[in-house]
Amino acid sequence: MISINQDGAGVGGSLSRRSLLRAGTLGMAGLTLADWYRLRAEGLVAPAKAQRVIQIWLWGGSCHIDTFDPKPYAGPDYAGPFSRDLATNVPGVRLNPLLAKLAKMADKYSLIRSMTHNNFGHETASYMVQTGTMPSEDLVYPSLGAVVTYKKAGDAGTFKKIPPYIVMPTALGRFSESGFLGPNYKPFATGGNPNDPNFVVQGMGSRIVITARTERRQRLLRQVDSLAKEMEEDPQFKAMDQFQDKAYGLILGDAKKAFDLNEETKELRDAYGRTEFGQSCLLARRLVERDVLFVSVNYGGWDTHKAHFETMNRKLPEFDTGLSALLKDLHERGLLESTLVVVTGEFGRTPKIATESPWNGGRHHFGTVFSALVAGGGFKGGSVVGATDFRGENVKERPVYPWDLTGTLYKLMGIDPAAPLPHPRGCVAQVTPTTSGRLPSGGLLSEII
């Protein structure tokens, strides 16, 4: 949940309308959303081919050689039970055999096999990949989603009462998504499990109960409003009414339908997979279909120091099902051309298997090499960028740094990677700092855009 501070002091010792609202509705459905809408503000930017982003965040770091860069001939100490790979519908591109559905549609996406930053810590690596910057004592940079929201969101009304930056089911964590841009640009987290038959966005409770309860509270607020008519001409309070209306609109109005997966057919829901990840992907499609700017699916469980291959046998099929259905659905609805899809984690995992106790077949953190998948929004399909050596231990050609990837995403969104960002202390900050030449770079991904 996103929360902010509100002043509660009245004039001449009396309670202000804001204090009454705070006292009467703090913690109830709608207030946090109202606060959230009150924070939104920035100018519109020119349209670009890519209008929205779906980020699949593989929290914990997926193993590159067990997914998009298989090394079946490296031997059992590296490949483990994955002693073969699988041909795709693009000649020469091969995947882990558990990614059979994605293999049939490799022409719809491109793979980056040479991602690198050489950092092995969750927090720092997440920060680097999500922000496209190196850590600094001076600046805590905002995430890709926050920058896109700042540059593209404009008035929240543009998005028909749905927040422009949404993460599901929980916040990404490990870093501050909004950085120096402040809480205005934090994502709205849905909470819950979209695969739950009774799934509702956090803070809304039961559909039936919360609707009746919220309607009663809205009526109560209107009664409270009548006690402060003398204040109604104050622009500040008029603005508050606007934000409250948006919040209630999300809960009670047409906007709430965006989160209602029961509107989808059983067949389509089954195609995405009846898992938290699969239904999150379906919800992501529903949100971008309604012009939500940036949707992150926080898909954890990839930190496999132990029981690595047992976890892969479970996760890879559900990942394959959910992501392939998302790409197919976006394509068939004519949304893929204008929707960027980016799949990555904070790093990869050690190519050599840790067979010693207590790991007994796990893989550890590995920032030297990892992979990413990109699709839509101006990216070409059916291509591979970069290559690793025989065992996947080092980048062999075309290193791609986190800022190369985020800079390319910004460019496709019509955001100048060299554009300035506002800093509260007046520090110099750019959308992609590598444009200043301070960081190593392989350059933007011009070969696939």
KELO-691870 format. One line per 5 residues: their letters; for each residue x, y, z of C-alpha. Coordinates in Angstrom, 1 decimal. Example, Ala and Ser with C-alpha at 12.3 -4.5 7.8 and 13.67 -1.06 7.14 Angstrom:
2
as	12.3 -4.5 7.8; 13.7 -1.1 7.1
***
This chain:
449
misin	0.0 0.0 0.0; 1.1 3.5 -0.7; 0.8 5.9 2.2; 1.7 9.6 2.6; 1.6 12.2 5.4
qdgag	-1.4 14.5 5.6; -1.6 17.7 7.7; -4.4 17.5 10.2; -4.2 20.9 11.8; -7.3 23.0 11.7
vggsl	-7.8 26.8 11.7; -8.4 28.5 15.0; -8.4 25.3 16.9; -11.2 23.6 14.9; -10.8 20.4 12.9
srrsl	-10.1 20.9 9.2; -12.1 18.9 6.6; -8.9 17.0 6.0; -8.7 16.1 9.6; -12.3 14.9 9.6
lragt	-11.6 12.8 6.6; -8.4 11.4 8.1; -10.2 10.5 11.4; -13.2 9.1 9.7; -11.6 7.1 6.9
lgmag	-8.0 6.2 7.7; -7.4 2.6 6.8; -10.7 2.2 5.0; -10.8 1.2 1.3; -10.3 4.2 -0.9
ltlad	-8.4 6.6 1.3; -4.9 5.3 0.3; -6.0 5.5 -3.3; -7.2 9.0 -2.8; -3.9 9.9 -1.4
wyrlr	-2.2 8.2 -4.2; -4.2 10.2 -6.9; -3.5 13.4 -5.0; 0.2 12.9 -5.6; 0.1 12.4 -9.4
aeglv	1.5 15.2 -11.5; 3.7 15.7 -14.5; 3.5 16.7 -18.2; 2.7 14.5 -21.1; 5.3 13.5 -23.6
apaka	4.9 12.8 -27.3; 3.5 9.5 -28.4; 5.9 6.6 -29.2; 5.4 3.3 -30.8; 5.7 1.6 -27.4
qrviq	2.8 2.9 -25.3; 3.0 0.6 -22.2; 5.3 -1.9 -20.5; 4.8 -5.3 -18.9; 7.8 -6.3 -16.8
iwlwg	8.1 -9.9 -15.7; 10.5 -9.7 -12.7; 12.1 -13.1 -11.9; 13.0 -12.2 -8.3; 15.9 -14.2 -6.9
gschi	17.6 -14.6 -10.3; 16.8 -17.3 -12.8; 19.6 -19.5 -14.2; 20.4 -18.5 -17.7; 21.7 -21.9 -18.8
dtfdp	18.5 -23.6 -17.5; 16.2 -21.2 -19.4; 17.2 -19.1 -22.4; 20.9 -20.1 -22.9; 21.0 -23.8 -22.5
kpyag	24.4 -25.6 -22.4; 23.4 -29.3 -22.6; 26.9 -30.4 -23.7; 28.7 -28.8 -20.8; 28.5 -32.0 -18.8
pdyag	26.5 -33.0 -15.7; 28.4 -30.7 -13.4; 26.9 -27.8 -15.3; 23.8 -29.0 -17.1; 22.6 -31.4 -14.5
pfsrd	19.6 -33.4 -15.8; 19.1 -30.9 -18.7; 21.3 -32.9 -21.0; 19.5 -31.8 -24.1; 18.0 -28.6 -25.5
latnv	14.9 -27.8 -27.6; 14.7 -26.3 -31.1; 12.4 -23.3 -31.6; 10.5 -22.1 -34.6; 13.6 -19.9 -35.3
pgvrl	16.5 -21.8 -36.8; 19.5 -21.9 -34.5; 17.7 -20.6 -31.4; 17.3 -23.3 -28.7; 15.7 -23.3 -25.3
nplla	15.4 -25.5 -22.2; 13.2 -28.4 -23.1; 10.7 -27.4 -20.4; 10.0 -24.2 -22.3; 8.1 -26.0 -25.1
klakm	5.4 -23.4 -25.6; 7.8 -20.5 -25.8; 9.8 -22.5 -28.3; 6.9 -22.5 -30.7; 6.8 -18.7 -30.8
adkys	10.4 -17.6 -30.7; 9.7 -15.4 -33.7; 7.6 -13.2 -31.3; 10.5 -12.3 -29.0; 14.3 -11.8 -28.9
lirsm	16.8 -13.1 -26.3; 19.6 -11.2 -24.7; 22.2 -13.8 -23.6; 25.0 -11.5 -22.6; 23.5 -9.4 -19.8
thnnf	26.2 -8.6 -17.2; 27.0 -6.4 -14.2; 29.2 -8.6 -12.1; 27.4 -7.9 -8.9; 26.3 -10.9 -6.7
gheta	24.1 -9.3 -4.1; 20.3 -9.3 -4.4; 19.8 -5.7 -3.2; 22.5 -4.0 -5.3; 21.9 -6.2 -8.4
symvq	18.1 -5.5 -8.2; 18.8 -1.8 -8.0; 21.1 -1.9 -11.0; 18.8 -3.8 -13.2; 15.6 -2.0 -12.2
tgtmp	17.1 1.5 -12.3; 19.7 1.1 -15.0; 22.3 2.8 -12.8; 25.2 2.0 -10.5; 24.7 2.5 -6.8
sedlv	25.8 6.0 -5.6; 26.0 7.6 -2.2; 24.7 10.8 -3.7; 21.6 9.7 -5.7; 19.1 6.9 -5.1
ypslg	17.7 6.5 -8.6; 14.0 5.7 -9.4; 13.1 2.5 -11.1; 12.2 2.1 -14.8; 8.5 2.1 -13.9
avvty	8.8 5.3 -11.8; 10.7 7.1 -14.6; 8.2 6.0 -17.3; 5.4 7.1 -15.0; 7.0 10.5 -14.4
kkagd	7.7 11.1 -18.1; 4.5 9.7 -19.6; 1.7 9.7 -17.0; 0.5 13.3 -17.0; -2.8 13.9 -15.2
agtfk	-4.0 10.7 -13.5; -7.4 11.4 -15.2; -5.8 10.4 -18.5; -5.8 6.8 -17.2; -9.5 6.6 -16.4
kippy	-9.0 6.3 -12.6; -6.6 3.3 -12.8; -3.1 3.9 -11.4; -0.5 4.1 -14.2; 2.1 2.1 -12.4
ivmpt	0.9 -1.2 -10.9; 2.8 -4.2 -9.4; 1.3 -7.5 -8.5; 0.9 -9.1 -6.2; 3.5 -7.4 -3.9
algrf	6.0 -4.6 -4.2; 9.3 -5.5 -5.8; 11.3 -4.8 -2.6; 15.0 -4.8 -2.2; 15.2 -1.1 -3.3
sesgf	13.0 2.0 -3.4; 11.0 2.0 -6.6; 10.5 5.7 -6.7; 14.0 6.8 -5.6; 14.6 10.6 -5.5
lgpny	11.3 11.1 -7.4; 9.6 10.5 -4.1; 6.4 8.6 -3.1; 4.5 10.2 -5.9; 5.9 7.6 -8.2
kpfat	5.7 4.4 -6.2; 3.7 1.6 -7.8; 0.3 0.6 -6.6; 0.5 -3.0 -5.3; -2.6 -5.2 -5.8
ggnpn	-1.8 -7.7 -3.1; -3.6 -11.0 -3.0; -3.4 -13.9 -5.4; -5.1 -13.5 -8.8; -5.5 -17.3 -9.0
dpnfv	-7.7 -17.2 -5.9; -11.4 -17.5 -6.9; -12.1 -14.6 -4.4; -9.3 -12.4 -5.5; -9.8 -8.7 -4.9
vqgmg	-7.3 -5.8 -4.8; -5.9 -5.2 -1.4; -8.0 -3.0 0.8; -11.2 -3.8 -1.0; -12.2 -6.9 1.0
srivi	-15.2 -9.0 -0.2; -16.7 -7.7 -3.4; -20.2 -7.6 -1.9; -19.3 -6.4 1.6; -16.8 -3.8 0.5
tarte	-19.2 -2.3 -2.1; -22.0 -1.9 0.4; -19.6 -0.6 3.1; -17.8 1.8 0.8; -21.1 3.2 -0.5
rrqrl	-22.2 3.9 3.1; -18.9 5.5 3.9; -19.1 7.6 0.8; -22.6 8.8 1.9; -21.1 9.6 5.3
lrqvd	-18.3 11.6 3.7; -20.9 13.7 1.8; -22.7 14.4 5.1; -19.4 15.4 6.7; -18.8 17.6 3.6
slake	-22.0 19.5 4.4; -20.6 20.6 7.7; -17.8 22.4 5.9; -19.6 24.2 3.1; -17.8 27.4 3.9
meedp	-14.6 25.7 2.9; -15.9 24.3 -0.4; -14.5 27.1 -2.5; -10.9 26.4 -1.4; -9.1 24.9 -4.4
qfkam	-7.2 22.5 -2.1; -10.4 20.9 -0.9; -11.8 20.8 -4.4; -8.7 18.9 -5.4; -9.2 16.4 -2.6
dqfqd	-12.7 15.8 -3.8; -11.3 14.9 -7.2; -8.8 12.4 -5.8; -11.5 10.8 -3.6; -13.8 10.5 -6.6
kaygl	-11.0 8.7 -8.5; -10.3 6.3 -5.6; -14.0 5.5 -5.2; -14.3 5.1 -8.9; -11.6 2.4 -8.8
ilgda	-13.5 0.5 -6.2; -17.1 1.1 -7.2; -17.0 2.3 -10.8; -16.2 0.7 -14.2; -12.5 0.8 -13.4
kkafd	-12.8 -2.0 -10.9; -13.7 -4.3 -13.8; -10.1 -4.2 -14.9; -9.2 -6.4 -11.9; -12.1 -8.8 -12.3
lneet	-10.7 -11.9 -14.0; -14.1 -13.5 -13.9; -14.9 -11.5 -17.0; -12.5 -13.7 -18.9; -13.5 -17.1 -20.4
kelrd	-12.6 -20.3 -18.6; -10.7 -21.4 -21.7; -8.5 -18.3 -21.7; -7.9 -18.5 -18.0; -6.9 -22.1 -18.4
aygrt	-4.6 -21.2 -21.3; -2.6 -18.8 -19.0; -2.4 -21.5 -16.3; -4.3 -21.7 -13.1; -1.3 -20.4 -11.1
efgqs	-0.6 -17.2 -9.4; 1.9 -16.3 -12.1; -0.4 -17.3 -15.0; -3.3 -15.3 -13.7; -1.0 -12.4 -12.9
cllar	0.0 -12.4 -16.6; -3.7 -12.4 -17.6; -4.4 -9.5 -15.2; -1.4 -7.6 -16.7; -2.9 -8.0 -20.1
rlver	-6.2 -6.6 -18.9; -4.5 -3.6 -17.3; -2.4 -2.6 -20.4; -5.6 -3.1 -22.5; -7.0 -0.3 -20.3
dvlfv	-3.9 1.9 -20.9; -2.1 1.3 -17.7; 1.4 2.5 -18.4; 3.6 0.1 -16.5; 2.7 -3.3 -15.0
svnyg	5.2 -5.4 -13.0; 4.6 -9.0 -12.3; 6.7 -9.8 -9.3; 7.4 -13.5 -9.9; 9.6 -14.8 -7.1
gwdth	11.0 -18.2 -6.1; 14.2 -18.2 -8.3; 16.7 -18.0 -5.4; 17.6 -21.7 -5.7; 20.7 -22.3 -3.5
kahfe	19.1 -25.7 -2.7; 16.7 -28.0 -4.5; 17.4 -26.1 -7.7; 16.4 -28.7 -10.3; 13.3 -29.8 -8.3
tmnrk	12.3 -26.1 -8.3; 13.0 -25.8 -12.1; 10.8 -28.8 -12.9; 8.0 -27.1 -11.1; 8.5 -23.4 -12.1
lpefd	9.6 -23.6 -15.7; 6.4 -25.2 -17.0; 4.2 -22.6 -15.2; 6.5 -19.8 -16.5; 6.3 -21.3 -20.0
tglsa	2.5 -21.5 -19.9; 1.9 -18.0 -18.5; 4.4 -16.1 -20.6; 3.6 -17.8 -23.9; -0.1 -17.2 -23.3
llkdl	0.6 -13.5 -22.5; 2.6 -13.0 -25.7; 0.0 -14.9 -27.8; -2.9 -13.0 -26.3; -1.2 -9.6 -26.8
hergl	-0.4 -10.5 -30.4; -3.9 -11.7 -31.2; -5.5 -8.5 -29.7; -3.2 -6.2 -31.6; -1.5 -5.0 -28.5
lestl	2.0 -6.5 -28.8; 3.2 -3.9 -31.3; 2.6 -1.2 -28.8; 3.4 -3.1 -25.5; 7.0 -3.7 -24.4
vvvtg	7.4 -7.0 -22.6; 10.7 -7.4 -20.7; 11.6 -10.5 -18.7; 14.6 -10.6 -16.4; 15.8 -11.0 -12.9
efgrt	18.6 -9.3 -10.9; 21.3 -11.8 -12.1; 21.8 -15.4 -13.2; 23.0 -18.4 -11.2; 26.3 -20.2 -11.2
pkiat	26.7 -22.4 -14.2; 28.6 -25.0 -12.1; 26.3 -26.9 -9.7; 27.0 -26.7 -6.0; 27.0 -30.4 -5.2
espwn	28.7 -30.1 -1.8; 26.7 -30.0 1.5; 24.5 -28.3 2.5; 23.6 -27.2 -1.1; 23.4 -30.6 -2.6
ggrhh	22.6 -29.6 -6.1; 21.9 -25.8 -5.9; 23.0 -22.8 -7.8; 24.3 -19.6 -6.3; 24.1 -15.9 -7.3
fgtvf	25.9 -15.0 -10.5; 26.1 -11.5 -11.9; 28.8 -12.2 -14.5; 26.2 -13.5 -17.0; 22.4 -13.6 -17.2
salva	19.7 -13.6 -19.8; 16.7 -11.4 -20.6; 13.7 -11.8 -23.0; 12.2 -8.8 -24.8; 9.2 -8.5 -27.1
gggfk	6.8 -6.0 -28.6; 6.8 -2.3 -28.6; 9.4 -1.9 -31.4; 11.6 -4.9 -30.6; 12.2 -7.3 -33.4
ggsvv	11.4 -11.0 -32.9; 13.4 -14.1 -33.6; 16.8 -12.7 -32.7; 19.5 -13.4 -30.2; 21.8 -10.7 -28.9
gatdf	25.2 -11.7 -27.4; 26.7 -15.0 -26.6; 28.4 -16.8 -23.7; 31.2 -19.4 -23.7; 30.8 -23.1 -23.7
rgenv	29.6 -23.4 -20.1; 27.9 -20.1 -19.8; 30.5 -18.7 -17.4; 31.5 -15.6 -19.3; 30.2 -13.2 -21.9
kerpv	31.9 -14.2 -25.2; 30.5 -11.4 -27.4; 28.4 -8.2 -27.2; 28.1 -7.5 -23.4; 24.8 -5.8 -22.5
ypwdl	24.7 -3.8 -19.2; 21.5 -3.0 -17.3; 21.7 0.6 -18.5; 21.9 -0.5 -22.1; 18.6 -2.4 -21.7
tgtly	16.8 0.4 -19.8; 18.1 3.0 -22.2; 16.7 1.0 -25.1; 13.3 0.6 -23.3; 13.2 4.4 -22.7
klmgi	14.0 5.1 -26.3; 11.2 2.9 -27.5; 8.8 4.6 -25.1; 9.8 8.0 -26.6; 11.8 9.0 -23.6
dpaap	15.2 10.6 -24.2; 17.8 8.5 -22.3; 19.9 11.7 -21.8; 17.0 13.8 -20.6; 17.3 15.3 -17.1
lphpr	15.4 14.2 -14.0; 14.4 16.5 -11.2; 16.3 16.1 -8.0; 15.1 17.7 -4.7; 18.6 18.9 -3.9
gcvaq	19.3 20.2 -7.4; 21.8 17.4 -8.2; 22.4 16.6 -11.9; 20.5 13.5 -12.8; 19.8 11.9 -16.1
vtptt	17.3 9.3 -17.2; 20.2 7.0 -18.1; 23.4 8.2 -16.5; 25.6 6.1 -18.9; 24.9 8.9 -21.5
sgrlp	27.5 10.9 -19.6; 30.2 8.3 -20.4; 30.8 7.4 -16.7; 29.8 3.7 -17.0; 30.9 0.9 -19.3
sggll	28.4 0.3 -22.0; 27.8 -2.0 -24.9; 25.4 0.5 -26.4; 21.7 0.5 -27.0; 20.2 -2.6 -28.5
seii	20.1 -1.1 -32.0; 20.3 -4.6 -33.6; 16.8 -5.5 -32.4; 14.9 -2.2 -32.6
***
